[in-house]
Amino acid sequence: MTSIDSLIIEWFNSGFATGNSDLLVLGNLCLVALSLLLAAGLTFIIGFEREYHGHAAGLRTHLLVGLGSALIMVISVYGFSSDLFPTRDPARLAAQVISGIGFLGAGTIVQTGIDVKGLTTASTLWLVMAIGLAAGSGNFVIAIFATVLSFFILVAMRKVERFASRKNPVLMIVVPTDKAVLKDVLLVASRYSVTVRETRSEIVLYQGMQALRITMRCSFASKSSSTAFIDELRLILRPLEVQLSADA
């Protein structure tokens, strides 16, 4: 806890620095309200970014996770009197929140082909939980700083991530099931210095007939080499369909 946080908490807990008993109770209530409102406001920023980009866990989910975490932390800190519970440990409830959020985060992770979606959203859910705990425990400056830094990472690093992914395009080929194509794909890839890093194949229904769909991630492939690679695959394999990820 920073000195600024300590001054804020001391000001509220001292009845707005008046020492009046009635104002002391009001000050405590205002401090709790500040913790919850700050947690809601900060997690709103993260949730809005997720909602804006159309992710499954959006604004309301992040708000509720952050607010719930702050509420549990407030109860843990202020809800148990040290006189009645001399051995109380405020960190015990927080530990349960940290372990429990994993179940919610796991529900947002979905594997489609060779792509895994939802990892960032699961991470932001874990993040807003931590921000909520920080706000609920009175670490306001840390919570604000973490939110600003997290929002910068989510927004600014998106462009860096897209730039990096252009060197790792995802290629999808649909061919008849009676064709053995993987060996030819690897031979053509080596000719254009394209490294096939991951491969996944499955039987699908394509235009009323069974077909083999092969999905692969190509590493260290420039746009020109990827285009030449696909053109030769079309010539040799004559696939039913070929798609290259939009980031390539």
VOGU-3710 file (C-alpha; in Angstrom, 3 decimals, decimal comma):
1> mtsidsliie> 0,000/0,000/0,000  1,396/3,391/-1,012  1,516/6,444/1,209  -1,270/8,035/-0,872  -3,528/5,049/-0,197  -2,705/5,216/3,508  -3,624/8,901/3,650  -6,954/8,260/1,888  -7,865/5,360/4,186  -6,808/7,252/7,296
11> wfnsgfatgn> -8,877/10,277/6,261  -12,018/8,193/5,771  -11,479/6,058/8,894  -10,979/9,145/11,055  -14,427/10,482/10,206  -13,162/12,886/7,534  -10,461/14,040/9,985  -13,079/15,349/12,445  -13,110/12,520/14,965  -16,909/12,688/15,174
21> sdllvlgnlc> -18,342/9,196/15,870  -21,251/9,653/13,471  -18,940/10,846/10,729  -16,610/7,959/11,556  -19,297/5,446/10,584  -20,110/7,466/7,474  -16,434/7,631/6,589  -16,105/3,859/6,809  -19,115/3,411/4,540  -17,714/5,925/2,068
31> lvalslllaa> -14,387/4,087/2,029  -16,135/0,817/1,195  -18,186/2,563/-1,493  -15,025/4,106/-2,938  -13,371/0,680/-3,141  -16,338/-0,855/-4,959  -16,874/2,100/-7,291  -13,184/2,277/-8,175  -13,127/-1,464/-8,894  -16,211/-1,100/-11,122
41> gltfiigfer> -14,772/1,918/-12,941  -11,383/0,354/-13,606  -12,736/-3,011/-14,739  -15,201/-1,161/-16,974  -12,211/0,048/-19,008  -10,922/-3,499/-19,563  -14,408/-4,874/-20,183  -15,194/-2,168/-22,727  -12,123/-3,104/-24,772  -13,237/-6,760/-24,803
51> eyhghaaglr> -16,837/-5,827/-25,662  -15,719/-3,465/-28,434  -13,860/-6,281/-30,180  -16,786/-8,703/-29,803  -15,360/-11,238/-27,359  -17,548/-13,705/-25,491  -16,712/-12,298/-22,066  -17,507/-8,634/-22,506  -18,328/-5,569/-20,479  -20,787/-7,013/-17,969
61> thllvglgsa> -18,719/-10,133/-17,300  -15,570/-8,151/-16,540  -17,486/-5,655/-14,432  -19,089/-8,394/-12,346  -15,821/-10,270/-11,857  -13,985/-7,109/-10,765  -16,793/-5,919/-8,522  -17,241/-9,363/-6,984  -13,530/-9,644/-6,259  -13,515/-6,196/-4,641
71> limvisvygf> -16,560/-7,083/-2,554  -14,953/-10,277/-1,273  -11,782/-8,360/-0,423  -13,766/-5,662/1,395  -15,583/-8,308/3,421  -12,291/-10,029/4,157  -10,668/-6,800/5,396  -13,582/-5,082/7,159  -16,200/-7,781/7,670  -14,528/-9,700/10,490
81> ssdlfptrdp> -13,737/-7,898/13,707  -10,261/-8,467/15,078  -11,804/-8,682/18,571  -14,151/-11,532/17,643  -11,723/-13,175/15,217  -8,215/-12,525/16,595  -6,616/-15,049/14,197  -8,356/-13,764/11,083  -6,338/-13,690/7,863  -7,670/-11,283/5,200
91> arlaaqvisg> -5,683/-13,105/2,527  -7,652/-16,351/2,883  -10,720/-15,197/0,968  -8,519/-13,541/-1,659  -6,707/-16,839/-2,206  -10,013/-18,565/-2,877  -10,928/-15,919/-5,447  -7,607/-16,372/-7,257  -8,042/-20,141/-7,525  -11,743/-19,948/-8,346
101> igflgagtiv> -11,431/-17,528/-11,250  -9,634/-20,234/-13,218  -12,894/-22,095/-13,797  -14,499/-19,020/-15,361  -11,458/-18,274/-17,483  -11,265/-21,850/-18,776  -14,809/-21,542/-20,091  -13,773/-18,783/-22,506  -10,998/-20,830/-24,158  -12,078/-22,628/-27,346
111> qtgidvkglt> -9,948/-24,581/-29,820  -10,932/-24,281/-33,478  -8,716/-26,275/-35,795  -5,156/-25,402/-34,873  -6,171/-22,037/-33,447  -6,888/-21,503/-29,761  -9,262/-18,618/-29,085  -10,130/-16,963/-25,792  -6,731/-16,990/-24,101  -6,548/-13,193/-23,949
121> tastlwlvma> -10,104/-12,940/-22,631  -9,329/-15,532/-19,957  -6,283/-13,476/-19,026  -8,299/-10,261/-18,781  -10,813/-11,986/-16,499  -7,941/-12,998/-14,239  -6,596/-9,455/-14,504  -9,845/-7,699/-13,490  -10,058/-10,094/-10,556  -6,637/-8,871/-9,419
131> iglaagsgnf> -7,645/-5,235/-9,978  -10,789/-5,815/-7,921  -8,774/-7,347/-5,090  -6,360/-4,409/-5,171  -9,183/-1,854/-5,027  -11,011/-3,775/-2,322  -7,916/-3,979/-0,139  -7,277/-0,231/-0,393  -4,414/-0,344/-2,888  -5,990/2,289/-5,091
141> viaifatvls> -2,853/3,601/-6,770  -1,696/0,110/-7,708  -5,146/-0,743/-9,114  -5,204/2,420/-11,249  -1,653/1,910/-12,509  -2,372/-1,741/-13,382  -5,509/-0,736/-15,296  -3,733/1,930/-17,333  -0,875/-0,422/-18,170  -3,251/-3,273/-19,046
151> ffilvamrkv> -5,353/-1,093/-21,329  -2,207/0,075/-23,099  -1,146/-3,551/-23,627  -4,560/-4,572/-24,970  -4,799/-1,650/-27,398  -1,236/-0,861/-28,456  0,120/-4,398/-28,522  -2,708/-5,511/-30,831  -0,909/-3,863/-33,760  2,396/-5,470/-32,789
161> erfasrknpv> 0,687/-8,855/-32,526  -0,862/-8,500/-35,972  2,499/-7,559/-37,458  4,136/-10,629/-35,895  1,336/-12,968/-37,008  1,891/-12,027/-40,660  4,989/-14,218/-40,562  2,878/-17,163/-39,348  -0,118/-17,440/-41,727  -2,642/-20,260/-41,404
171> lmivvptdka> -3,312/-22,265/-44,568  -6,435/-24,392/-45,063  -6,758/-26,916/-47,916  -9,792/-29,058/-48,770  -9,128/-32,119/-50,971  -10,959/-35,374/-51,778  -10,472/-38,070/-49,159  -8,764/-40,432/-51,615  -5,770/-38,110/-52,053  -2,581/-38,409/-49,984
181> vlkdvllvas> -1,415/-34,816/-50,094  0,667/-34,167/-46,992  3,933/-35,364/-48,532  3,421/-33,124/-51,574  2,588/-30,160/-49,338  5,808/-30,582/-47,363  7,896/-30,920/-50,538  6,439/-27,728/-52,018  6,856/-25,921/-48,691  10,557/-26,782/-48,495
191> rysvtvretr> 11,009/-25,466/-52,042  9,806/-22,029/-50,963  11,518/-22,083/-47,534  8,144/-22,285/-45,804  8,220/-24,190/-42,514  5,027/-26,071/-41,661  4,875/-25,827/-37,886  1,506/-27,359/-37,041  -0,820/-29,591/-39,033  -4,359/-30,746/-38,359
201> seivlyqgmq> -6,586/-32,843/-40,627  -10,242/-33,821/-40,347  -13,033/-35,294/-42,448  -15,672/-32,690/-43,339  -18,778/-32,476/-45,505  -18,020/-30,293/-48,527  -20,785/-29,584/-51,057  -22,587/-32,804/-50,199  -19,513/-35,041/-50,302  -16,892/-36,140/-47,822
211> alritmrcsf> -13,595/-34,313/-48,045  -10,348/-33,985/-46,135  -9,639/-30,563/-44,629  -6,010/-29,901/-43,757  -5,131/-26,867/-41,661  -1,523/-25,867/-41,134  0,417/-22,961/-39,693  3,369/-21,822/-41,767  6,277/-20,176/-39,980  8,733/-17,612/-41,354
221> askssstafi> 6,739/-17,207/-44,563  6,766/-13,895/-46,380  3,727/-12,799/-48,345  5,407/-13,465/-51,685  6,595/-16,946/-50,720  3,175/-17,787/-49,291  1,486/-16,719/-52,537  3,884/-18,762/-54,670  3,484/-21,696/-52,301  -0,317/-21,629/-52,670
231> delrlilrpl> -0,188/-21,209/-56,444  1,940/-24,346/-56,822  -0,300/-26,274/-54,434  -3,287/-25,380/-56,601  -1,419/-26,583/-59,696  -0,196/-29,869/-58,216  -3,021/-30,894/-55,863  -6,019/-29,285/-57,578  -7,754/-28,866/-54,217  -11,450/-28,220/-53,777
241> evqlsada> -10,687/-25,098/-51,743  -7,639/-23,193/-50,515  -7,672/-20,383/-47,944  -4,888/-18,375/-46,386  -5,429/-16,437/-43,148  -6,174/-12,740/-43,593  -3,072/-11,796/-41,563  -0,734/-13,270/-44,143
//
